[in-house]
Amino acid sequence: MPAGRYAPSPSGDLHLGNLRTGMLAWLFARWSEREFLLRFEDLDAERTVDGAEAQQFDDLSAVGLTFDSQHGHASTRQSERLGLYTEAIEQLTESGMTFECFCSRKDIREATRAPHATPGTYPGTCRNLSEKERARRRAERPASLRLRADRDEDGAAPKVSTRDQLLGEITTEVDDFVLQRNDGAPAYNLAVVVDDHLTGVDQVVRGDDLAASAPSQAYLRGLLYGAEAASEVVYAHVPLVLNPEGRRLAKRDGAVTRSALREQGLTDDALRDLLLDSLRLPAGPLAAALESFDPNRLPREPWVFRPADL
Ligand code: GLU
């Protein structure tokens, strides 16, 4: 059964922006008669906070989200799926689609690039190192693994487009992005692609700060699982929630989590209705909001949350 998903990082309490994105992901999935999965993206051990998963699950449930279980579990956790990421990396390596990279962030920032290269992209420094050179560099610094993206005759990276239900076509150049960090952890882009594909996800709804990663992820999905698997994915990158100064909402903006809002007297139903109102949907249970849901009528601009309006 095709599915949508919400994939928070368990790095603390969800704030209003996260809850609103989760609600949108649920609405898109249920509206299109998909299953809805919850996946905790906990590969960054330093950012993972004990107890955050259970809290996030409660918060999402409190505003009405329901999840379909996978193998008897209400959610999956990336740290328990490491073997799957290793397999995918091996598959790519066996077909010559990876290379070891010894560059630090500073090396990449300071490297000279070809005149046509997009600023900030990987300059190709380690793409063609000899085995001897690689052995020498390995002794100095552990390697990360990068994708060896195709190049055209002029050496330009491929341009890939994805379809987005809110943003239209998103086109970016697919860089030699990192698949495995130099501490051995699978990189975000790799894990997302493996998980989405293996759990049947063909609808990706998330914050529009991640819109530019969609073409790279679609490209990788095509390499790993075939062009059809890549082209069946529909994306919807949704506007973020901003604070009154116009910056992306963050926990330091005060009472923006469910627990903090509850202390101020906001019930779970009122929190759900606040989020629905920001989406121009009627107050009440999500099943009823679904009746009025229409992606084409969603607000396209960010929602500015002003605590004083509560
Ligand atoms: N874990 C990411 C986040 O919390 C979302 C990744 C995704 O939806 O692809 O921002």
Residues whose N, C-alpha, C, O or C-beta is under 5 A from the ligand:
A	BS01	LIG	A7 P8 S9 E41 V192 R206
